[in-house]
Amino acid sequence: MEEKNDEKDVVDEITKILYNFEQEKEQKIVNLLVKIIVSITLKELYEEGD
């Protein structure tokens, strides 16, 4: 019984790590998209100002 609990704990920990990893990847993608949108917007505003 103790072994099953240990295995479950290990699986739970791996699941948490993978979930956190996926969350970090998603956040990085969102941040990159925001930077791209801001850069494009600023470029367009700069070109309109000339």
mmCIF entry with sequence, helices, sheets and N, C-alpha, C, O atoms, coordinates in Angstrom:
data_MODEL
# 
_entry.id   MODEL 
# 
_entity.id                         1 
_entity.type                       polymer 
_entity.pdbx_number_of_molecules   1 
# 
_entity_poly.entity_id                      1 
_entity_poly.type                           'polypeptide(L)' 
_entity_poly.nstd_linkage                   no 
_entity_poly.nstd_monomer                   no 
_entity_poly.pdbx_seq_one_letter_code       MEEKNDEKDVVDEITKILYNFEQEKEQKIVNLLVKIIVSITLKELYEEGD 
_entity_poly.pdbx_seq_one_letter_code_can   MEEKNDEKDVVDEITKILYNFEQEKEQKIVNLLVKIIVSITLKELYEEGD 
_entity_poly.pdbx_strand_id                 A 
# 
loop_
_entity_poly_seq.entity_id 
_entity_poly_seq.num 
_entity_poly_seq.mon_id 
_entity_poly_seq.hetero 
1 1  MET n 
1 2  GLU n 
1 3  GLU n 
1 4  LYS n 
1 5  ASN n 
1 6  ASP n 
1 7  GLU n 
1 8  LYS n 
1 9  ASP n 
1 10 VAL n 
1 11 VAL n 
1 12 ASP n 
1 13 GLU n 
1 14 ILE n 
1 15 THR n 
1 16 LYS n 
1 17 ILE n 
1 18 LEU n 
1 19 TYR n 
1 20 ASN n 
1 21 PHE n 
1 22 GLU n 
1 23 GLN n 
1 24 GLU n 
1 25 LYS n 
1 26 GLU n 
1 27 GLN n 
1 28 LYS n 
1 29 ILE n 
1 30 VAL n 
1 31 ASN n 
1 32 LEU n 
1 33 LEU n 
1 34 VAL n 
1 35 LYS n 
1 36 ILE n 
1 37 ILE n 
1 38 VAL n 
1 39 SER n 
1 40 ILE n 
1 41 THR n 
1 42 LEU n 
1 43 LYS n 
1 44 GLU n 
1 45 LEU n 
1 46 TYR n 
1 47 GLU n 
1 48 GLU n 
1 49 GLY n 
1 50 ASP n 
# 
_struct_asym.id          A 
_struct_asym.entity_id   1 
# 
_struct_conf.conf_type_id            HELX_P 
_struct_conf.id                      HELX_P1 
_struct_conf.pdbx_PDB_helix_id       AA1 
_struct_conf.beg_label_comp_id       GLU 
_struct_conf.beg_label_asym_id       A 
_struct_conf.beg_label_seq_id        2 
_struct_conf.pdbx_beg_PDB_ins_code   ? 
_struct_conf.end_label_comp_id       GLY 
_struct_conf.end_label_asym_id       A 
_struct_conf.end_label_seq_id        49 
_struct_conf.pdbx_end_PDB_ins_code   ? 
_struct_conf.beg_auth_comp_id        GLU 
_struct_conf.beg_auth_asym_id        A 
_struct_conf.beg_auth_seq_id         2 
_struct_conf.end_auth_comp_id        GLY 
_struct_conf.end_auth_asym_id        A 
_struct_conf.end_auth_seq_id         49 
_struct_conf.pdbx_PDB_helix_class    1 
_struct_conf.details                 ? 
_struct_conf.pdbx_PDB_helix_length   48 
# 
_struct_conf_type.id          HELX_P 
_struct_conf_type.criteria    ? 
_struct_conf_type.reference   ? 
# 
loop_
_atom_site.group_PDB 
_atom_site.id 
_atom_site.type_symbol 
_atom_site.label_atom_id 
_atom_site.label_alt_id 
_atom_site.label_comp_id 
_atom_site.label_asym_id 
_atom_site.label_entity_id 
_atom_site.label_seq_id 
_atom_site.pdbx_PDB_ins_code 
_atom_site.Cartn_x 
_atom_site.Cartn_y 
_atom_site.Cartn_z 
_atom_site.occupancy 
_atom_site.B_iso_or_equiv 
_atom_site.pdbx_formal_charge 
_atom_site.auth_seq_id 
_atom_site.auth_comp_id 
_atom_site.auth_asym_id 
_atom_site.auth_atom_id 
_atom_site.pdbx_PDB_model_num 
ATOM 1   N N  . MET A 1 1  ? 0.824 -1.198 0.000   1.00 0.00 ? 1  MET A N  1 
ATOM 2   C CA . MET A 1 1  ? 0.000 0.000  0.000   1.00 0.00 ? 1  MET A CA 1 
ATOM 3   C C  . MET A 1 1  ? 0.863 1.255  0.000   1.00 0.00 ? 1  MET A C  1 
ATOM 4   O O  . MET A 1 1  ? 0.546 2.240  -0.666  1.00 0.00 ? 1  MET A O  1 
ATOM 5   N N  . GLU A 1 2  ? 1.940 1.208  0.743   1.00 0.00 ? 2  GLU A N  1 
ATOM 6   C CA . GLU A 1 2  ? 2.855 2.348  0.818   1.00 0.00 ? 2  GLU A CA 1 
ATOM 7   C C  . GLU A 1 2  ? 3.470 2.657  -0.553  1.00 0.00 ? 2  GLU A C  1 
ATOM 8   O O  . GLU A 1 2  ? 3.677 3.818  -0.907  1.00 0.00 ? 2  GLU A O  1 
ATOM 9   N N  . GLU A 1 3  ? 3.757 1.586  -1.319  1.00 0.00 ? 3  GLU A N  1 
ATOM 10  C CA . GLU A 1 3  ? 4.344 1.764  -2.644  1.00 0.00 ? 3  GLU A CA 1 
ATOM 11  C C  . GLU A 1 3  ? 3.388 2.493  -3.571  1.00 0.00 ? 3  GLU A C  1 
ATOM 12  O O  . GLU A 1 3  ? 3.804 3.364  -4.334  1.00 0.00 ? 3  GLU A O  1 
ATOM 13  N N  . LYS A 1 4  ? 2.123 2.149  -3.511  1.00 0.00 ? 4  LYS A N  1 
ATOM 14  C CA . LYS A 1 4  ? 1.128 2.792  -4.368  1.00 0.00 ? 4  LYS A CA 1 
ATOM 15  C C  . LYS A 1 4  ? 1.011 4.274  -4.033  1.00 0.00 ? 4  LYS A C  1 
ATOM 16  O O  . LYS A 1 4  ? 0.858 5.103  -4.930  1.00 0.00 ? 4  LYS A O  1 
ATOM 17  N N  . ASN A 1 5  ? 1.082 4.608  -2.762  1.00 0.00 ? 5  ASN A N  1 
ATOM 18  C CA . ASN A 1 5  ? 1.033 6.013  -2.361  1.00 0.00 ? 5  ASN A CA 1 
ATOM 19  C C  . ASN A 1 5  ? 2.261 6.758  -2.875  1.00 0.00 ? 5  ASN A C  1 
ATOM 20  O O  . ASN A 1 5  ? 2.157 7.890  -3.347  1.00 0.00 ? 5  ASN A O  1 
ATOM 21  N N  . ASP A 1 6  ? 3.422 6.114  -2.781  1.00 0.00 ? 6  ASP A N  1 
ATOM 22  C CA . ASP A 1 6  ? 4.647 6.736  -3.284  1.00 0.00 ? 6  ASP A CA 1 
ATOM 23  C C  . ASP A 1 6  ? 4.563 6.957  -4.790  1.00 0.00 ? 6  ASP A C  1 
ATOM 24  O O  . ASP A 1 6  ? 4.946 8.011  -5.297  1.00 0.00 ? 6  ASP A O  1 
ATOM 25  N N  . GLU A 1 7  ? 4.053 5.942  -5.503  1.00 0.00 ? 7  GLU A N  1 
ATOM 26  C CA . GLU A 1 7  ? 3.909 6.070  -6.956  1.00 0.00 ? 7  GLU A CA 1 
ATOM 27  C C  . GLU A 1 7  ? 2.928 7.190  -7.291  1.00 0.00 ? 7  GLU A C  1 
ATOM 28  O O  . GLU A 1 7  ? 3.166 7.979  -8.207  1.00 0.00 ? 7  GLU A O  1 
ATOM 29  N N  . LYS A 1 8  ? 1.850 7.255  -6.564  1.00 0.00 ? 8  LYS A N  1 
ATOM 30  C CA . LYS A 1 8  ? 0.856 8.312  -6.805  1.00 0.00 ? 8  LYS A CA 1 
ATOM 31  C C  . LYS A 1 8  ? 1.467 9.683  -6.536  1.00 0.00 ? 8  LYS A C  1 
ATOM 32  O O  . LYS A 1 8  ? 1.228 10.632 -7.283  1.00 0.00 ? 8  LYS A O  1 
ATOM 33  N N  . ASP A 1 9  ? 2.250 9.784  -5.474  1.00 0.00 ? 9  ASP A N  1 
ATOM 34  C CA . ASP A 1 9  ? 2.914 11.050 -5.164  1.00 0.00 ? 9  ASP A CA 1 
ATOM 35  C C  . ASP A 1 9  ? 3.859 11.462 -6.282  1.00 0.00 ? 9  ASP A C  1 
ATOM 36  O O  . ASP A 1 9  ? 3.920 12.633 -6.657  1.00 0.00 ? 9  ASP A O  1 
ATOM 37  N N  . VAL A 1 10 ? 4.598 10.488 -6.813  1.00 0.00 ? 10 VAL A N  1 
ATOM 38  C CA . VAL A 1 10 ? 5.541 10.780 -7.898  1.00 0.00 ? 10 VAL A CA 1 
ATOM 39  C C  . VAL A 1 10 ? 4.774 11.223 -9.147  1.00 0.00 ? 10 VAL A C  1 
ATOM 40  O O  . VAL A 1 10 ? 5.142 12.202 -9.795  1.00 0.00 ? 10 VAL A O  1 
ATOM 41  N N  . VAL A 1 11 ? 3.727 10.509 -9.470  1.00 0.00 ? 11 VAL A N  1 
ATOM 42  C CA . VAL A 1 11 ? 2.905 10.859 -10.638 1.00 0.00 ? 11 VAL A CA 1 
ATOM 43  C C  . VAL A 1 11 ? 2.295 12.245 -10.446 1.00 0.00 ? 11 VAL A C  1 
ATOM 44  O O  . VAL A 1 11 ? 2.285 13.050 -11.378 1.00 0.00 ? 11 VAL A O  1 
ATOM 45  N N  . ASP A 1 12 ? 1.792 12.529 -9.260  1.00 0.00 ? 12 ASP A N  1 
ATOM 46  C CA . ASP A 1 12 ? 1.215 13.850 -8.976  1.00 0.00 ? 12 ASP A CA 1 
ATOM 47  C C  . ASP A 1 12 ? 2.261 14.948 -9.127  1.00 0.00 ? 12 ASP A C  1 
ATOM 48  O O  . ASP A 1 12 ? 1.975 16.010 -9.681  1.00 0.00 ? 12 ASP A O  1 
ATOM 49  N N  . GLU A 1 13 ? 3.454 14.698 -8.641  1.00 0.00 ? 13 GLU A N  1 
ATOM 50  C CA . GLU A 1 13 ? 4.524 15.701 -8.741  1.00 0.00 ? 13 GLU A CA 1 
ATOM 51  C C  . GLU A 1 13 ? 4.920 15.931 -10.203 1.00 0.00 ? 13 GLU A C  1 
ATOM 52  O O  . GLU A 1 13 ? 5.126 17.071 -10.619 1.00 0.00 ? 13 GLU A O  1 
ATOM 53  N N  . ILE A 1 14 ? 5.023 14.869 -10.966 1.00 0.00 ? 14 ILE A N  1 
ATOM 54  C CA . ILE A 1 14 ? 5.356 14.993 -12.390 1.00 0.00 ? 14 ILE A CA 1 
ATOM 55  C C  . ILE A 1 14 ? 4.255 15.760 -13.114 1.00 0.00 ? 14 ILE A C  1 
ATOM 56  O O  . ILE A 1 14 ? 4.533 16.607 -13.962 1.00 0.00 ? 14 ILE A O  1 
ATOM 57  N N  . THR A 1 15 ? 3.014 15.461 -12.777 1.00 0.00 ? 15 THR A N  1 
ATOM 58  C CA . THR A 1 15 ? 1.886 16.160 -13.384 1.00 0.00 ? 15 THR A CA 1 
ATOM 59  C C  . THR A 1 15 ? 1.941 17.657 -13.081 1.00 0.00 ? 15 THR A C  1 
ATOM 60  O O  . THR A 1 15 ? 1.704 18.478 -13.966 1.00 0.00 ? 15 THR A O  1 
ATOM 61  N N  . LYS A 1 16 ? 2.250 18.009 -11.848 1.00 0.00 ? 16 LYS A N  1 
ATOM 62  C CA . LYS A 1 16 ? 2.372 19.425 -11.468 1.00 0.00 ? 16 LYS A CA 1 
ATOM 63  C C  . LYS A 1 16 ? 3.493 20.100 -12.241 1.00 0.00 ? 16 LYS A C  1 
ATOM 64  O O  . LYS A 1 16 ? 3.334 21.222 -12.721 1.00 0.00 ? 16 LYS A O  1 
ATOM 65  N N  . ILE A 1 17 ? 4.625 19.421 -12.363 1.00 0.00 ? 17 ILE A N  1 
ATOM 66  C CA . ILE A 1 17 ? 5.770 19.991 -13.086 1.00 0.00 ? 17 ILE A CA 1 
ATOM 67  C C  . ILE A 1 17 ? 5.413 20.214 -14.551 1.00 0.00 ? 17 ILE A C  1 
ATOM 68  O O  . ILE A 1 17 ? 5.702 21.272 -15.108 1.00 0.00 ? 17 ILE A O  1 
ATOM 69  N N  . LEU A 1 18 ? 4.791 19.230 -15.169 1.00 0.00 ? 18 LEU A N  1 
ATOM 70  C CA . LEU A 1 18 ? 4.397 19.369 -16.576 1.00 0.00 ? 18 LEU A CA 1 
ATOM 71  C C  . LEU A 1 18 ? 3.367 20.481 -16.758 1.00 0.00 ? 18 LEU A C  1 
ATOM 72  O O  . LEU A 1 18 ? 3.430 21.236 -17.728 1.00 0.00 ? 18 LEU A O  1 
ATOM 73  N N  . TYR A 1 19 ? 2.428 20.581 -15.834 1.00 0.00 ? 19 TYR A N  1 
ATOM 74  C CA . TYR A 1 19 ? 1.422 21.635 -15.908 1.00 0.00 ? 19 TYR A CA 1 
ATOM 75  C C  . TYR A 1 19 ? 2.090 23.008 -15.814 1.00 0.00 ? 19 TYR A C  1 
ATOM 76  O O  . TYR A 1 19 ? 1.779 23.914 -16.587 1.00 0.00 ? 19 TYR A O  1 
ATOM 77  N N  . ASN A 1 20 ? 3.009 23.150 -14.862 1.00 0.00 ? 20 ASN A N  1 
ATOM 78  C CA . ASN A 1 20 ? 3.721 24.423 -14.706 1.00 0.00 ? 20 ASN A CA 1 
ATOM 79  C C  . ASN A 1 20 ? 4.544 24.750 -15.940 1.00 0.00 ? 20 ASN A C  1 
ATOM 80  O O  . ASN A 1 20 ? 4.605 25.904 -16.364 1.00 0.00 ? 20 ASN A O  1 
ATOM 81  N N  . PHE A 1 21 ? 5.175 23.738 -16.516 1.00 0.00 ? 21 PHE A N  1 
ATOM 82  C CA . PHE A 1 21 ? 5.966 23.932 -17.730 1.00 0.00 ? 21 PHE A CA 1 
ATOM 83  C C  . PHE A 1 21 ? 5.078 24.437 -18.869 1.00 0.00 ? 21 PHE A C  1 
ATOM 84  O O  . PHE A 1 21 ? 5.446 25.370 -19.582 1.00 0.00 ? 21 PHE A O  1 
ATOM 85  N N  . GLU A 1 22 ? 3.920 23.821 -19.032 1.00 0.00 ? 22 GLU A N  1 
ATOM 86  C CA . GLU A 1 22 ? 2.988 24.250 -20.074 1.00 0.00 ? 22 GLU A CA 1 
ATOM 87  C C  . GLU A 1 22 ? 2.505 25.678 -19.824 1.00 0.00 ? 22 GLU A C  1 
ATOM 88  O O  . GLU A 1 22 ? 2.383 26.467 -20.760 1.00 0.00 ? 22 GLU A O  1 
ATOM 89  N N  . GLN A 1 23 ? 2.234 26.004 -18.577 1.00 0.00 ? 23 GLN A N  1 
ATOM 90  C CA . GLN A 1 23 ? 1.794 27.359 -18.227 1.00 0.00 ? 23 GLN A CA 1 
ATOM 91  C C  . GLN A 1 23 ? 2.869 28.379 -18.589 1.00 0.00 ? 23 GLN A C  1 
ATOM 92  O O  . GLN A 1 23 ? 2.565 29.441 -19.133 1.00 0.00 ? 23 GLN A O  1 
ATOM 93  N N  . GLU A 1 24 ? 4.123 28.057 -18.289 1.00 0.00 ? 24 GLU A N  1 
ATOM 94  C CA . GLU A 1 24 ? 5.230 28.956 -18.611 1.00 0.00 ? 24 GLU A CA 1 
ATOM 95  C C  . GLU A 1 24 ? 5.357 29.147 -20.119 1.00 0.00 ? 24 GLU A C  1 
ATOM 96  O O  . GLU A 1 24 ? 5.583 30.263 -20.587 1.00 0.00 ? 24 GLU A O  1 
ATOM 97  N N  . LYS A 1 25 ? 5.214 28.064 -20.880 1.00 0.00 ? 25 LYS A N  1 
ATOM 98  C CA . LYS A 1 25 ? 5.290 28.167 -22.341 1.00 0.00 ? 25 LYS A CA 1 
ATOM 99  C C  . LYS A 1 25 ? 4.176 29.048 -22.883 1.00 0.00 ? 25 LYS A C  1 
ATOM 100 O O  . LYS A 1 25 ? 4.405 29.891 -23.751 1.00 0.00 ? 25 LYS A O  1 
ATOM 101 N N  . GLU A 1 26 ? 2.967 28.848 -22.364 1.00 0.00 ? 26 GLU A N  1 
ATOM 102 C CA . GLU A 1 26 ? 1.839 29.662 -22.812 1.00 0.00 ? 26 GLU A CA 1 
ATOM 103 C C  . GLU A 1 26 ? 2.062 31.136 -22.480 1.00 0.00 ? 26 GLU A C  1 
ATOM 104 O O  . GLU A 1 26 ? 1.750 32.010 -23.289 1.00 0.00 ? 26 GLU A O  1 
ATOM 105 N N  . GLN A 1 27 ? 2.592 31.410 -21.306 1.00 0.00 ? 27 GLN A N  1 
ATOM 106 C CA . GLN A 1 27 ? 2.840 32.784 -20.906 1.00 0.00 ? 27 GLN A CA 1 
ATOM 107 C C  . GLN A 1 27 ? 3.894 33.433 -21.800 1.00 0.00 ? 27 GLN A C  1 
ATOM 108 O O  . GLN A 1 27 ? 3.768 34.601 -22.171 1.00 0.00 ? 27 GLN A O  1 
ATOM 109 N N  . LYS A 1 28 ? 4.930 32.675 -22.144 1.00 0.00 ? 28 LYS A N  1 
ATOM 110 C CA . LYS A 1 28 ? 5.969 33.195 -23.031 1.00 0.00 ? 28 LYS A CA 1 
ATOM 111 C C  . LYS A 1 28 ? 5.408 33.511 -24.416 1.00 0.00 ? 28 LYS A C  1 
ATOM 112 O O  . LYS A 1 28 ? 5.785 34.509 -25.030 1.00 0.00 ? 28 LYS A O  1 
ATOM 113 N N  . ILE A 1 29 ? 4.512 32.661 -24.904 1.00 0.00 ? 29 ILE A N  1 
ATOM 114 C CA . ILE A 1 29 ? 3.892 32.905 -26.210 1.00 0.00 ? 29 ILE A CA 1 
ATOM 115 C C  . ILE A 1 29 ? 3.031 34.160 -26.163 1.00 0.00 ? 29 ILE A C  1 
ATOM 116 O O  . ILE A 1 29 ? 3.077 34.984 -27.077 1.00 0.00 ? 29 ILE A O  1 
ATOM 117 N N  . VAL A 1 30 ? 2.250 34.304 -25.103 1.00 0.00 ? 30 VAL A N  1 
ATOM 118 C CA . VAL A 1 30 ? 1.405 35.493 -24.955 1.00 0.00 ? 30 VAL A CA 1 
ATOM 119 C C  . VAL A 1 30 ? 2.273 36.746 -24.884 1.00 0.00 ? 30 VAL A C  1 
ATOM 120 O O  . VAL A 1 30 ? 1.971 37.746 -25.535 1.00 0.00 ? 30 VAL A O  1 
ATOM 121 N N  . ASN A 1 31 ? 3.348 36.699 -24.100 1.00 0.00 ? 31 ASN A N  1 
ATOM 122 C CA . ASN A 1 31 ? 4.240 37.847 -23.992 1.00 0.00 ? 31 ASN A CA 1 
ATOM 123 C C  . ASN A 1 31 ? 4.860 38.200 -25.342 1.00 0.00 ? 31 ASN A C  1 
ATOM 124 O O  . ASN A 1 31 ? 4.983 39.376 -25.684 1.00 0.00 ? 31 ASN A O  1 
ATOM 125 N N  . LEU A 1 32 ? 5.249 37.184 -26.106 1.00 0.00 ? 32 LEU A N  1 
ATOM 126 C CA . LEU A 1 32 ? 5.826 37.424 -27.424 1.00 0.00 ? 32 LEU A CA 1 
ATOM 127 C C  . LEU A 1 32 ? 4.805 38.071 -28.353 1.00 0.00 ? 32 LEU A C  1 
ATOM 128 O O  . LEU A 1 32 ? 5.129 39.011 -29.078 1.00 0.00 ? 32 LEU A O  1 
ATOM 129 N N  . LEU A 1 33 ? 3.575 37.571 -28.332 1.00 0.00 ? 33 LEU A N  1 
ATOM 130 C CA . LEU A 1 33 ? 2.531 38.160 -29.167 1.00 0.00 ? 33 LEU A CA 1 
ATOM 131 C C  . LEU A 1 33 ? 2.263 39.611 -28.782 1.00 0.00 ? 33 LEU A C  1 
ATOM 132 O O  . LEU A 1 33 ? 2.066 40.458 -29.654 1.00 0.00 ? 33 LEU A O  1 
ATOM 133 N N  . VAL A 1 34 ? 2.256 39.898 -27.501 1.00 0.00 ? 34 VAL A N  1 
ATOM 134 C CA . VAL A 1 34 ? 2.048 41.277 -27.047 1.00 0.00 ? 34 VAL A CA 1 
ATOM 135 C C  . VAL A 1 34 ? 3.179 42.172 -27.562 1.00 0.00 ? 34 VAL A C  1 
ATOM 136 O O  . VAL A 1 34 ? 2.928 43.268 -28.061 1.00 0.00 ? 34 VAL A O  1 
ATOM 137 N N  . LYS A 1 35 ? 4.415 41.705 -27.439 1.00 0.00 ? 35 LYS A N  1 
ATOM 138 C CA . LYS A 1 35 ? 5.554 42.492 -27.927 1.00 0.00 ? 35 LYS A CA 1 
ATOM 139 C C  . LYS A 1 35 ? 5.451 42.749 -29.422 1.00 0.00 ? 35 LYS A C  1 
ATOM 140 O O  . LYS A 1 35 ? 5.734 43.850 -29.892 1.00 0.00 ? 35 LYS A O  1 
ATOM 141 N N  . ILE A 1 36 ? 5.043 41.722 -30.167 1.00 0.00 ? 36 ILE A N  1 
ATOM 142 C CA . ILE A 1 36 ? 4.907 41.883 -31.621 1.00 0.00 ? 36 ILE A CA 1 
ATOM 143 C C  . ILE A 1 36 ? 3.827 42.907 -31.945 1.00 0.00 ? 36 ILE A C  1 
ATOM 144 O O  . ILE A 1 36 ? 4.035 43.782 -32.786 1.00 0.00 ? 36 ILE A O  1 
ATOM 145 N N  . ILE A 1 37 ? 2.686 42.807 -31.290 1.00 0.00 ? 37 ILE A N  1 
ATOM 146 C CA . ILE A 1 37 ? 1.584 43.741 -31.546 1.00 0.00 ? 37 ILE A CA 1 
ATOM 147 C C  . ILE A 1 37 ? 1.983 45.166 -31.181 1.00 0.00 ? 37 ILE A C  1 
ATOM 148 O O  . ILE A 1 37 ? 1.700 46.103 -31.928 1.00 0.00 ? 37 ILE A O  1 
ATOM 149 N N  . VAL A 1 38 ? 2.637 45.330 -30.042 1.00 0.00 ? 38 VAL A N  1 
ATOM 150 C CA . VAL A 1 38 ? 3.075 46.667 -29.622 1.00 0.00 ? 38 VAL A CA 1 
ATOM 151 C C  . VAL A 1 38 ? 4.093 47.216 -30.614 1.00 0.00 ? 38 VAL A C  1 
ATOM 152 O O  . VAL A 1 38 ? 4.019 48.388 -30.985 1.00 0.00 ? 38 VAL A O  1 
ATOM 153 N N  . SER A 1 39 ? 5.029 46.403 -31.045 1.00 0.00 ? 39 SER A N  1 
ATOM 154 C CA . SER A 1 39 ? 6.047 46.855 -31.995 1.00 0.00 ? 39 SER A CA 1 
ATOM 155 C C  . SER A 1 39 ? 5.416 47.297 -33.314 1.00 0.00 ? 39 SER A C  1 
ATOM 156 O O  . SER A 1 39 ? 5.770 48.341 -33.863 1.00 0.00 ? 39 SER A O  1 
ATOM 157 N N  . ILE A 1 40 ? 4.485 46.497 -33.812 1.00 0.00 ? 40 ILE A N  1 
ATOM 158 C CA . ILE A 1 40 ? 3.820 46.841 -35.071 1.00 0.00 ? 40 ILE A CA 1 
ATOM 159 C C  . ILE A 1 40 ? 3.024 48.131 -34.916 1.00 0.00 ? 40 ILE A C  1 
ATOM 160 O O  . ILE A 1 40 ? 3.057 48.992 -35.795 1.00 0.00 ? 40 ILE A O  1 
ATOM 161 N N  . THR A 1 41 ? 2.316 48.264 -33.813 1.00 0.00 ? 41 THR A N  1 
ATOM 162 C CA . THR A 1 41 ? 1.516 49.467 -33.569 1.00 0.00 ? 41 THR A CA 1 
ATOM 163 C C  . THR A 1 41 ? 2.408 50.703 -33.480 1.00 0.00 ? 41 THR A C  1 
ATOM 164 O O  . THR A 1 41 ? 2.112 51.735 -34.083 1.00 0.00 ? 41 THR A O  1 
ATOM 165 N N  . LEU A 1 42 ? 3.500 50.594 -32.726 1.00 0.00 ? 42 LEU A N  1 
ATOM 166 C CA . LEU A 1 42 ? 4.410 51.735 -32.604 1.00 0.00 ? 42 LEU A CA 1 
ATOM 167 C C  . LEU A 1 42 ? 5.042 52.090 -33.943 1.00 0.00 ? 42 LEU A C  1 
ATOM 168 O O  . LEU A 1 42 ? 5.223 53.267 -34.256 1.00 0.00 ? 42 LEU A O  1 
ATOM 169 N N  . LYS A 1 43 ? 5.377 51.077 -34.731 1.00 0.00 ? 43 LYS A N  1 
ATOM 170 C CA . LYS A 1 43 ? 5.969 51.329 -36.054 1.00 0.00 ? 43 LYS A CA 1 
ATOM 171 C C  . LYS A 1 43 ? 4.977 52.074 -36.936 1.00 0.00 ? 43 LYS A C  1 
ATOM 172 O O  . LYS A 1 43 ? 5.343 53.033 -37.615 1.00 0.00 ? 43 LYS A O  1 
ATOM 173 N N  . GLU A 1 44 ? 3.720 51.631 -36.927 1.00 0.00 ? 44 GLU A N  1 
ATOM 174 C CA . GLU A 1 44 ? 2.701 52.297 -37.731 1.00 0.00 ? 44 GLU A CA 1 
ATOM 175 C C  . GLU A 1 44 ? 2.490 53.734 -37.277 1.00 0.00 ? 44 GLU A C  1 
ATOM 176 O O  . GLU A 1 44 ? 2.357 54.630 -38.110 1.00 0.00 ? 44 GLU A O  1 
ATOM 177 N N  . LEU A 1 45 ? 2.456 53.965 -35.963 1.00 0.00 ? 45 LEU A N  1 
ATOM 178 C CA . LEU A 1 45 ? 2.280 55.321 -35.452 1.00 0.00 ? 45 LEU A CA 1 
ATOM 179 C C  . LEU A 1 45 ? 3.471 56.211 -35.825 1.00 0.00 ? 45 LEU A C  1 
ATOM 180 O O  . LEU A 1 45 ? 3.305 57.384 -36.158 1.00 0.00 ? 45 LEU A O  1 
ATOM 181 N N  . TYR A 1 46 ? 4.671 55.632 -35.762 1.00 0.00 ? 46 TYR A N  1 
ATOM 182 C CA . TYR A 1 46 ? 5.868 56.381 -36.103 1.00 0.00 ? 46 TYR A CA 1 
ATOM 183 C C  . TYR A 1 46 ? 5.855 56.764 -37.582 1.00 0.00 ? 46 TYR A C  1 
ATOM 184 O O  . TYR A 1 46 ? 6.203 57.889 -37.941 1.00 0.00 ? 46 TYR A O  1 
ATOM 185 N N  . GLU A 1 47 ? 5.452 55.820 -38.437 1.00 0.00 ? 47 GLU A N  1 
ATOM 186 C CA . GLU A 1 47 ? 5.416 56.093 -39.875 1.00 0.00 ? 47 GLU A CA 1 
ATOM 187 C C  . GLU A 1 47 ? 4.339 57.112 -40.226 1.00 0.00 ? 47 GLU A C  1 
ATOM 188 O O  . GLU A 1 47 ? 4.519 57.907 -41.149 1.00 0.00 ? 47 GLU A O  1 
ATOM 189 N N  . GLU A 1 48 ? 3.221 57.099 -39.502 1.00 0.00 ? 48 GLU A N  1 
ATOM 190 C CA . GLU A 1 48 ? 2.167 58.089 -39.737 1.00 0.00 ? 48 GLU A CA 1 
ATOM 191 C C  . GLU A 1 48 ? 2.638 59.480 -39.338 1.00 0.00 ? 48 GLU A C  1 
ATOM 192 O O  . GLU A 1 48 ? 2.217 60.472 -39.933 1.00 0.00 ? 48 GLU A O  1 
ATOM 193 N N  . GLY A 1 49 ? 3.491 59.560 -38.356 1.00 0.00 ? 49 GLY A N  1 
ATOM 194 C CA . GLY A 1 49 ? 3.960 60.846 -37.854 1.00 0.00 ? 49 GLY A CA 1 
ATOM 195 C C  . GLY A 1 49 ? 4.941 61.536 -38.793 1.00 0.00 ? 49 GLY A C  1 
ATOM 196 O O  . GLY A 1 49 ? 5.146 62.746 -38.704 1.00 0.00 ? 49 GLY A O  1 
ATOM 197 N N  . ASP A 1 50 ? 5.541 60.773 -39.683 1.00 0.00 ? 50 ASP A N  1 
ATOM 198 C CA . ASP A 1 50 ? 6.535 61.378 -40.604 1.00 0.00 ? 50 ASP A CA 1 
ATOM 199 C C  . ASP A 1 50 ? 5.919 62.183 -41.692 1.00 0.00 ? 50 ASP A C  1 
ATOM 200 O O  . ASP A 1 50 ? 6.631 62.740 -42.527 1.00 0.00 ? 50 ASP A O  1 
# 
